[in-house]
């Protein structure tokens, strides 16, 4: 056997073994949507200095449901409402409202009929 044939055989054997050892790359998981935050800013009309302050902030979860709503005044948070849902349902089951000191001001609980009404 010549050296060339021996080297070719050895190279093919190594490449074949390396190809067998390779696995298919794992499928990348579909990106899961995260929460979305919508901010509204307030600016005085005619103001040359672009001074503005945050007026309202709404947060939505991956299913498009409103999870938090914050209303701001020039001094800071005016109130905050947190919405809770039962599983993947689009129906709100509980709503907790906090005041400007982040103390619970009101809790609303919602109950629905079996048909969702």
N, C-alpha and C positions, 0 to 999 in steps of 0.2 A: 504494500500500500504506500502510495506516495505521501509526502508531507502535505501537499495541497489538499488531497482528498481527506486526509486525517483532520486538517484544520477546518475544512468546510463541514465535515460531519460534526466536529466538536462545536462549531459556531451554531449550527442548526439545532443541536441538542440543547445548548444553553438558551437560545432564543425561544425554543419550544417550551422549555421548563419555565422560563420567565413569564411567558404568555399564559401558561396554566396557573401560575401563582397570582396573576392579577385578577382582581374582582371588579365587577361593574361598580362604578361610583354610585353611592346611595342617592336616591332621588331627594332633592332638596324639598323640605316640607314647604307647603304653600304658606306664604307669609300671612300671618293672622293680623287682621286690622286691629289697631290699638285705639285707644280713646281719642276723640277729637275735641279740641278746645277752640271755642269761638270767642274772640275778645272784641268788645266794642269800646272805642275811645271817644272821649268828649273833648272838644276844643272850642274855645270861644270864637264866635264869628268876628271877623275883622281883626283878629289878633295877629300882629306882625310876627311876634315871637311864637313859634309853633309849640307853645306850652299846651300840654294836654294831660289828661289823667284817665285812668281806666274807669269806665262807666259800668260795664256789665260783662260777665264771663259765664259762658254756658259750656258744660262738659257733656259729651255723648260717649257711650260705650261702643264696643265693636258691633253691636246689633242696631245701632242708631237710636238707642233710647237715651233720653235726657237723664243724667245721673246726678248732676249738680248745677246749681244756678247761684251766682253771687252778684249782688248789686252793690256798687261802690258809690261813695260820695267823695267829695274833695278831701275829707279827712281820713278815709279808709273804708273798710267794709261796713256796709249799712245792714245787710242781712244775707243769709246763705240758706238755701234749701237743698236738702239731699233727698234723692228719690231712690227707692228700693223696689226691686222687682222679684217676682217668684220665678226662678229658673230663667228660661229663655222667653217667657211670656212678655208680650208688649204692654201688659196691664200693670200699672203701678199699684203696689200693695201697701206702701208706707211712704209718707212724706214727712220729713223732720225739718222744721224751720228754726234757724239760729239767729240771735240778734247780733248787734255790732260787737258785743263782748264774747261772742261764740258760746252763749248760754242758750239752752233749748227754750224756745218761745212757744212752739206749738208742734204737736204730733198729730198727723192725720193718718188713719188706717182705712184702707179701702177693701171692701169685700165684694165679690162678684158671684153671680149665679153660675150654675153649672154650664150654661150655654154661653157664658162670657159676658153677659149684659150686667 
